[in-house]
Amino acid sequence: MEFMDALRARWACKLYDESLPVDAAEEETILEAARLAPTSFGLEHWRFVSVRDAGLRMKLFGACLAQEGVRSAPLVLVTLVRAARFYEPDGDFCRARSARFPGGHAVFRDDYRGYFSFLREAGRLEHWARAQSYLACANMMNAAASLGLDSCAIEGYDEAAVLSILAEAIPGFQPEDWKVGIVCTVGHAGEPRRERIRAPLDELVTRL
């Protein structure tokens, strides 16, 4: 599907056809789209948890305020972002990530330190981290649309409950290291497609 056609095809699906799966190749494409999403300073501070297991999806259904899309979707994607303490310029996480870049950690630190200080002093570190998860989610939903799949971004969840569920399922997972950025459901619609209502471009754009 052409890019703009995929954008126009995407809509917020609230109920999925439980008899129609998302195949492994489709899942891989959606996750690759998430991996390629923009990330501030190239830190890739996220982790994507792809949930197919029916039992785990039912637990997430409860943690996501009993939203039917989470119960019925064959694929639920949880985007996690690292907790605020990981973003210290001289911390182990930033050192490891920045070692990949030209000039290594020393060059990265000089560029990053001022912005980090601004975020910390403004109390916006977690907001900054979570906001980027929305970029990855948008990539996933648009990739799903390009494959003829439906999706929905889920912001209603009990964060502690979601992290507890993942801690039980993932060996070595430390819930205190993570925040939930956003949840995304993917599958084939089990409800009629609703019309997408959007304002005309001229109402939304100021051209200077």
C-alpha positions as CSV (number, residue, x, y, z in Angstrom):
1,M,0.0,0.0,0.0
2,E,1.2,3.5,-0.8
3,F,2.3,5.6,2.2
4,M,-0.6,8.1,2.1
5,D,-3.1,5.4,1.3
6,A,-2.0,3.6,4.5
7,L,-2.4,6.8,6.5
8,R,-5.9,7.3,5.2
9,A,-6.8,3.6,5.8
10,R,-5.8,3.6,9.5
11,W,-8.5,4.0,12.1
12,A,-9.1,3.3,15.8
13,C,-10.4,-0.3,16.0
14,K,-12.0,-1.2,19.3
15,L,-12.9,-4.8,18.6
16,Y,-11.1,-7.5,16.6
17,D,-12.1,-10.7,14.9
18,E,-10.6,-13.3,17.2
19,S,-10.6,-16.0,14.4
20,L,-8.1,-14.0,12.3
21,P,-4.5,-14.0,13.5
22,V,-1.6,-11.6,12.8
23,D,1.1,-13.8,11.2
24,A,4.8,-13.8,12.1
25,A,5.9,-11.8,9.1
26,E,3.4,-9.1,9.7
27,E,4.4,-8.9,13.4
28,E,8.1,-8.6,12.3
29,T,7.3,-5.7,9.9
30,I,5.3,-3.9,12.6
31,L,8.1,-4.3,15.2
32,E,10.7,-3.2,12.6
33,A,8.7,-0.1,12.0
34,A,8.9,0.6,15.8
35,R,12.6,0.1,15.8
36,L,13.1,2.6,13.0
37,A,11.0,5.3,14.8
38,P,12.8,8.6,15.7
39,T,14.3,8.7,19.2
40,S,15.8,11.7,20.9
41,F,19.6,11.7,20.8
42,G,19.5,8.2,19.3
43,L,19.2,6.7,22.8
44,E,16.6,4.1,21.9
45,H,15.5,4.1,25.5
46,W,12.5,1.8,24.8
47,R,11.6,-1.9,24.9
48,F,8.8,-3.4,22.8
49,V,6.9,-6.3,24.4
50,S,4.9,-8.3,21.8
51,V,2.2,-10.3,23.4
52,R,0.4,-13.1,21.6
53,D,-0.2,-15.5,24.5
54,A,-3.9,-15.6,25.2
55,G,-3.5,-15.8,29.0
56,L,-1.2,-12.8,29.1
57,R,-3.5,-10.8,26.9
58,M,-6.4,-11.5,29.3
59,K,-4.3,-10.2,32.2
60,L,-3.5,-7.1,30.2
61,F,-7.2,-6.7,29.4
62,G,-7.8,-6.4,33.1
63,A,-4.9,-4.0,33.6
64,C,-6.1,-1.9,30.6
65,L,-9.4,-1.1,32.2
66,A,-11.3,-4.0,30.5
67,Q,-11.0,-2.5,27.0
68,E,-12.4,-5.0,24.5
69,G,-9.7,-4.2,22.0
70,V,-7.1,-5.6,24.3
71,R,-9.1,-8.8,25.0
72,S,-9.9,-9.5,21.4
73,A,-6.7,-8.4,19.6
74,P,-4.5,-11.3,18.5
75,L,-1.4,-9.1,19.1
76,V,-0.9,-6.6,21.9
77,L,2.3,-4.4,21.8
78,V,3.4,-2.7,25.0
79,T,6.0,0.1,24.5
80,L,8.1,0.6,27.7
81,V,10.5,3.4,28.3
82,R,13.3,3.5,30.8
83,A,12.9,5.2,34.1
84,A,14.3,8.7,34.7
85,R,17.5,7.7,36.4
86,F,18.8,6.0,33.2
87,Y,19.2,9.3,31.4
88,E,22.1,10.7,33.5
89,P,24.8,11.8,30.9
90,D,27.5,9.8,32.7
91,G,25.4,6.8,33.6
92,D,26.0,3.3,32.3
93,F,23.0,3.4,29.9
94,C,24.0,6.7,28.2
95,R,27.6,5.5,28.0
96,A,26.7,2.3,26.4
97,R,24.3,3.9,23.9
98,S,26.6,6.7,22.9
99,A,29.6,4.4,22.3
100,R,28.0,3.6,19.0
101,F,28.2,7.2,17.7
102,P,31.0,9.2,16.0
103,G,33.3,10.5,18.8
104,G,31.8,8.1,21.3
105,H,30.6,9.1,24.8
106,A,32.7,12.2,25.2
107,V,31.2,13.9,22.1
108,F,27.7,12.7,22.9
109,R,27.9,13.9,26.5
110,D,28.9,17.5,25.5
111,D,26.0,17.7,23.2
112,Y,23.5,16.0,25.5
113,R,24.3,17.4,28.9
114,G,22.6,20.8,28.5
115,Y,19.4,19.3,27.2
116,F,19.4,16.7,30.0
117,S,19.8,19.5,32.6
118,F,16.9,21.4,31.1
119,L,14.6,18.4,31.2
120,R,15.6,17.5,34.7
121,E,15.2,21.0,36.1
122,A,11.8,21.4,34.4
123,G,10.7,18.0,35.8
124,R,10.1,16.7,32.3
125,L,12.4,13.7,32.0
126,E,9.6,11.1,32.2
127,H,7.4,13.2,29.9
128,W,10.2,13.4,27.4
129,A,10.8,9.6,27.6
130,R,7.1,8.7,27.3
131,A,6.4,11.2,24.5
132,Q,8.8,9.3,22.2
133,S,6.9,6.1,22.7
134,Y,4.0,7.7,20.8
135,L,6.3,8.1,17.7
136,A,7.0,4.4,17.8
137,C,3.3,3.6,18.2
138,A,2.4,5.7,15.2
139,N,5.0,3.9,13.2
140,M,3.5,0.6,14.3
141,M,-0.1,1.6,13.5
142,N,0.8,2.9,10.1
143,A,2.9,-0.2,9.3
144,A,-0.1,-2.3,10.3
145,A,-2.4,-0.3,8.0
146,S,0.0,-0.8,5.1
147,L,-0.4,-4.6,5.7
148,G,-4.2,-4.3,5.7
149,L,-4.4,-4.7,9.5
150,D,-6.3,-2.6,12.0
151,S,-5.0,-1.1,15.2
152,C,-5.6,1.2,18.1
153,A,-3.4,3.1,20.6
154,I,-4.4,2.5,24.2
155,E,-3.6,5.1,26.9
156,G,-5.9,3.8,29.5
157,Y,-4.1,1.4,31.7
158,D,-3.0,0.7,35.3
159,E,0.8,1.1,34.9
160,A,1.7,-0.8,38.1
161,A,-0.5,-3.7,37.0
162,V,0.9,-3.8,33.5
163,L,4.5,-3.8,34.8
164,S,3.6,-6.5,37.4
165,I,2.2,-8.7,34.6
166,L,5.3,-8.3,32.5
167,A,7.5,-9.0,35.5
168,E,5.8,-12.4,36.0
169,A,6.2,-13.2,32.3
170,I,9.7,-12.0,31.5
171,P,12.7,-13.5,33.2
172,G,14.9,-10.9,34.9
173,F,12.4,-8.1,34.2
174,Q,12.7,-5.3,36.8
175,P,9.5,-3.2,36.9
176,E,11.2,-0.4,38.7
177,D,13.5,0.2,35.7
178,W,10.6,0.9,33.3
179,K,7.5,3.1,32.7
180,V,4.7,2.2,30.3
181,G,4.7,4.5,27.4
182,I,1.7,3.3,25.4
183,V,-0.1,0.0,24.5
184,C,-1.1,-0.8,20.9
185,T,-3.6,-3.5,19.7
186,V,-3.3,-5.0,16.3
187,G,-5.5,-7.4,14.3
188,H,-8.4,-7.6,11.8
189,A,-11.5,-5.6,12.7
190,G,-14.4,-7.5,14.2
191,E,-16.6,-4.4,14.0
192,P,-17.8,-2.1,11.2
193,R,-15.2,0.5,10.2
194,R,-16.1,3.9,11.6
195,E,-15.7,7.0,9.5
196,R,-12.6,9.0,10.3
197,I,-13.5,12.6,10.9
198,R,-10.7,15.1,10.3
199,A,-10.8,18.9,10.0
200,P,-9.7,20.3,6.6
201,L,-6.0,21.1,6.3
202,D,-6.5,24.8,6.0
203,E,-8.1,24.8,9.4
204,L,-5.1,23.2,11.0
205,V,-2.2,24.8,9.2
206,T,-0.8,28.3,9.5
207,R,1.6,29.1,6.6
208,L,4.1,31.8,7.3
